[in-house]
Amino acid sequence: MEKVMIIGAGLAGSEAAWQLAERGVEVELYEMRPLRSTPAHCTDRFAELVCSNSLRAVGLENAVGLLKEEMRRLGSLIMETADRTSVPAGGALAVDRILFSQVITEKVSTHPKVTVIREEVKSIPRDKVVIIASGPLTADSLAEDILCLTGEAALSFFDAAAPIVELDSIDMSKAFWASRYDKGEPDYLNCPMNKEEYQIFYDALLKAETAEVKGFENNLIFEGCMPLEVMASRGFMTMAFGPLKPVGIRDPRFKQTPFAVVQLRKENIQGTLLNLVGFQTHLKWGEQKRVFRLIPGLEQAEFVRYGVMHRNSFLNAPRVLYADFSFRQKNNIFFAGQITGVEGYLESAASGLLAGLNVFRLLNQQDTLVFPPETALGGLARHLEGSPSVDFQPMNINFGLISPLGQKIRGKREKNLKLSERALSELNKFIAALDHP
């Protein structure tokens, strides 16, 4: 059977490599790090999480929770590793990001069917079976060749990562552990603010100096990962209705709900490092230290990583991709990950899973798969094949991408659970039909 070339060992590339290797296909996995890094990566490990350590909600009342369960049922390496390396995060699945990437690197690189090649790929071989999973920070030479291949202009938007602080440096006389409405374990450290403290922080944030970002196109910002200072610029209360919302939190010192609250989530299993939830930022590092130390409890905070901002590039997917992640003009070339226009860790990994499954079927002269529209996997893939006339933008998984129920269900949670129940039922039938045609 023909070898498959995969470009990029991020979440999508690692998942695609694993799916193929586990099915007996030889894979050549190309990764340019550490020979060449990116503005966002810190290591040479596979599937490095560069923005947050959270894989978002776990419950089936959330679309991303449904996506997780669908991926588990298809043998996802990313989900298996995430479950294995999880850290407490209330209703979210968060991981020890160092251990997470270490496990995936070891499993993929030691697989007998995988050959890892630490080399920058500057052009795409047109005569090989290839999965391009080079990510949103695709190097310039390869990006130019992708443009040449597709004949389409790539789009860009800004993405940002939150800072991380040491737990021991936080003033625990002001901060406290709690979960919203005291539901579940108290997995978040809360730094409450009164209105005066919030005003001081808000004013300083608006005046803080941002880093210059060169070579980006049209200061486009993805709403789902908005830098905090951009959010603040939209109005005094925007942060307080967003990541700093105090709803469901009571300050034990005063027995009341604070005006605003900054939440921190465990970054590693030991719980010694915490990231500032929702604090993706483009501020200069010195400004981050100055402004974020205005938060009550963080006056002496020690930052082990400052927030960073980088470019995300993606294809105009409806014009160049099919819903099986293959390139419209050459069916031996597939794309996976954020470069396709999916947004989010899980969505990227899911696209790698689907691309890997479909390349395997292509090699076996079988029809490629597009999962049912009732499933999260199907909805996500079909979004990429949407109307070429529509202004295409990156998309997280959401229930709006899944076929409606066709009946009225009272209550959002009940409706979403019904959608998930139907999705998993349809997925099981789809998988069974593949096993027994």
N, C-alpha and C positions, 0 to 999 in steps of 0.2 A: 504494500500500500504506500502511496506517495507521502513523503514527509510534509509537514505543515510548518510554515514559517509564521511566528507570532512576533509582532513588533511592540514591545512594551510589556513590562512585568508589574504593572499596577494591579488594581483590583480586577479589572476586566481581563487583562492578559493572563494573569495568574489563574483565574477561574476557567478561562477558555483552554489553557494549557492542561489543566487538571482533567477537565472533562474529556479531552481528546486522549490524553495519556492513559487514563483509566479504561478507555475503550480500545487500547492497543495501538493507537496511532503514534508514530514517532514525531516529536515536536522539537523544533529549533526555536528557542525562546531568546530573543534579542533584547538586551537592556543596556542603555548607554551609561547609566550610573555604575561605578563612580568616575568613569573616564570623563563624563560630562554631566553636571548636575543641572538643576533648575532653580529658579528663585524660591520655590516653595519646599523642595525636598531637603531633608537633613541627613539622610542615610542612603546606603546603597541597597537596602532591603526591599523585597517585593511587597506590594500592597501596602506601602507606607500611607498612613492616614495623615494628611497634611493640614486639614482644616479643624476638625474636632474629633474626639474619640467616641462620639455618639453615633449609633446607627439608627437612632430615633425610636419611635414608639413600638411597643411589643404587642399590644392588644389587637384583636381582630376587628375592633371597631375603628381601627385606623388602616388606611390603605397600605402604608408601609409595613404594618404588622402582617397584613395579608401577604404581601410580597415576600416577606421573610419566610412564612410558612410554605408558600409555594416553592421557594428555592430549596428549603429543607427537603421537601418531598422529591426533588429532582437530584438530590445528592450534592448540593453546593458545598464546595470547599470553604468558601468565605463564611457561610453560615455556620458550618461545623466548627470552624476556628473561632468565630465570634462567640458562640455559645460556650466554648471551652475557656476563653480568656476574658469573660465578662467581669465587670466590676459593678458594684451597686449603683443604680441610677434611677430608682423609683420606677416609673412606668416606661422607662426607655431601656434600650439595650446599648450599653456603653462598654468599651473594651479597654484593657491595658494595651495601649497602642504599640508599645515596644514588643511585648510578648506576642501580640497578634501578628505583627509583620515577621517576627523571628520564626514563628511556627510555620507560616505560609512559605517563607523563603526556604526553610529546611525541607518541608514536604515536597514542594515543587522541584527544587534543584536536585534532590536525591532520588527522584522518581526515575526508574530505569529507562523510561521512554522519553525523558526530557533531556535535551542538551542545552545548557545555558551558555549564551555567547555574549560576553560583555563588550559590546561594540555599538557605535552609533550607526544606525541605518539612515542613509541620506537619500535613497531612492527606492521605489517599490518595484520589485521584479514583476513584470507583467505576465510571465509564463509559469509562475508558481502559485500554489494555493497559499494565500496569505490572509492573516487576520491582523488588521492595523488597529492596535489598542494603545496608541502613543500618548493618549491623554490630552487634557486641555492646555498643556504647556509643550506641545509638540515643537521640537527644534526647527529652526528656520529652514534648513535644507530640505528636510522631510516635508514640512508644511508646504513649501513651494512645489514639491513634486506631487503632493496631494491635490493642490490647486490645478496643476497641469493635468493630472489624471481626471479630475472631475469637471474641469472647466467652469467651476463655480467659485465665487468669492467667499472665503471663510468669514464668519462673523466672530466678534469678540465681545466679552463683557468682563467686568472685574469680579474677582472672587477674593475673599479675605479669611484669614485664620485668627483665632482668638489667642490671647496670651495665657501663659501658665505660671502659677506662683507656688511657692513652698508653703505647706500647711503650717509648719512651725513658725513662720514669720507673720501669721495672722493674729490679730488681737482678739482672743476668744471672749473677752469681757464685753465685746460689742457684737460679735458674730454668734450665730447659733445654728445648730443642725435641725432641720425640719423638712417636711414635705407639705405640699399644698393640701389644705383641709385635713392635715394629719393622716392622709391616706398612705398606707404602706409604710415602708421603712423611711426614717428621716435621712435620706441620701444626699440632700443638698445643704451646703453651708450657706447661710443667708446673712447678708450685710445690709441691715435696714437703714433707711434714710428718712429724716423728717423733711418738710418742705424746704427749709432753709439750706440744709445740707445738699438736697437735690439741686437747688438753684445754683449753689456754688459750683457743684460738679458740672452742671449744664453749661454755665457761662464759660468755665475753663475749657470744656470740650469744644465749644464753638470757636474759641480763639486759638486752639492748639494748632501747631504747624503739622501739615501732612507731608508725607514723603513724595518726592517727584517720581512719577512713573513714566518711563520713556517707551516709545514704540507701541503704545496701545492705540486702539482705534475708538474714537467717539465715546469716551467716558460712559459707556453703557454699564449699568449695574443690575445684576440679577437680584430681584426683590427677595428671594428666599435666603440670601446670604449677604445682607446689606451691611456695609461698614457702619459702626455705631455713630460716628460723627456725621454721616450722611443722614441717618435716621434723626439725629438731634436737630439737624438743619431744617427738618420738615415741621418743626413746632415743639413748643415747650413740653407738651404732654406725650409726644410720640413714643419716647422711650418708656414712659410710665404705663403706657398701654401695650407696650411690646415686651422686650426681654426684662425690663425692670418692673413689670406689673406686680403689685403686692397682693393680688387677689388670693385668698385662701391661706395667707401667712399671718401669724400673730407674733409680735415681738414679746417674748416672755418677760422682758424687763418692765414693760408698760401695759401688758395685757391688752394690746390693741393692734390693729392693722397699721403698718407704717405707710408713709406717703409713697415710697418706692422701695424696692429691694433688689440688690444685686445678688444673684445666685452663682455659686461655684460648685462644680461637679468633679468627683474623683477622676483623676487622669490615669492612675495606675492601681494595680491590685492592692498594694500596700497602703494606698490612701495618703501618701506623703506629698503628692502633687495634685493641684486643683486647677481646672481651667475656668475662666470667667465666661459663663454661659451667655451667648449672644453678643459677645464683645469682639467680633471680627472688626478689624480696624486697619486703617491706612495711615495712622499717625506715625511720626518719627519716633524712634525708640525712646529717646530722652523725654519726649512729650508724653509717651505712654506712662513712663515711670512717674512723672510729675502729676499728671491728671488723674490716673487711676489710684494713686495714693491719697487722693482726696476722699475716696470712698471710706466711710467709717469701718474700721477694722483692718483696712489695708494700708494704714499710714506707714508701716515699716515693711510692707510686702517685698519679698525677694522674688524677682522674676527669673525663671529659668528659661523662658522663651517669650519673646515679644510677639505681638501680632504682626503678620505679614500680609501683603496684598500682591496678587499676581493676575496675569491675564488668563482668561479661559477662551479657547477657540473651539468652534464646532461647525459641522457641515450644515448646509441647507438640505437637511435630510430628505424632505419630500421630493426634491429634485434628483437626488443621486442614489438613494437607498431604497431597497425593498424592505418589507416588514420582517424578513428573515435575516436582516442585517447584511445582505449581499449588495455589492455595487451593481447598479442597474446596467452598466455597459460591459462589465466583465464578471461572470458569475463565479470565477475562481478567487475573487478578492472580496473580503468581508471587513467590516468595521465593527468596533466594539468600544464601549466606555463613553466617557463624556464627550469625546470628539463627535459622537453620533447625534448629540443633542439631548441625551438623557442627563438628568442632573441629580447628583447625590451618590453617596457611597454604594448603597444597596442597588440602586438603579443601574449604576455602572457595572457592578458585579453580575447583575441579572443579564445585562446585554452580553457580557462575556460568556456566561453560561449558555445562552441561546445561540450565540455565534459558534461556540464550540460544538454544540449538538448538531447544528446545521452543516458545519463543515464535515463532520463525521458522516452524516447522511449523504452529502454530496460525493464524498470519496467512495461510498458504497452504492452509488448510482440510485439513491432513493430521493423522493421528493423532500425538499426542505420543509420545516415546520413553522407555522404561525399559530400560536396557541389561541384557544377560544377567546372571543371578545368579552366573555363574562369573567375572565381571569385577569389578575393584575399583570401577569407576564404578557398576555395577549393585548391588553389595553395599552401598555407601555410601548410595545413594538409597533402596534398599528398607528399610534400617534406619530411615529417617525415617517410613516408612509402617507401622512395626511395630504391635504390639498397643497400643491406647489404654488398656488396663487395667494395663500395665506402667509403673512409675515411670521416665519417660523422662529420660535424662541425655545430655550431649554425648559424642560418640564420635569418636576418631581412626580412620582406616582401619586395619583389621587383618584378618588372614586368617580370623578367626572370622566375619566378615561375608560371606565368599565361600562359595558352595556347596562342600561337602566333595568329595573326589575319589572316594569310594566304594571305595577300595582302601587297603591299608596300605602306607605307605612308611617304611622305616627311616631315621631321622635327620631332625631338624627342618629343616635346611637343604635337604636333598634333597626333602623334602615340599613346602616352600615354593616351591622352584624349579619343581617339577612343577605346582603351582597356578598359578604365573605363566605358565608355558609354555602351559597350557590356556587361561588367561584371554586371552592375546594372540591365540591361535588363534581363540577364540570371537569376540573383538572384530573381527578381520579379516573373519570370515564375516558378522557382523552389519552391518558397514559396507558390504561388497560387496552384500548383499541390499538395502540402502537405495539404492545406486547403480543396481542392476539388479533392480527388483521383479519 
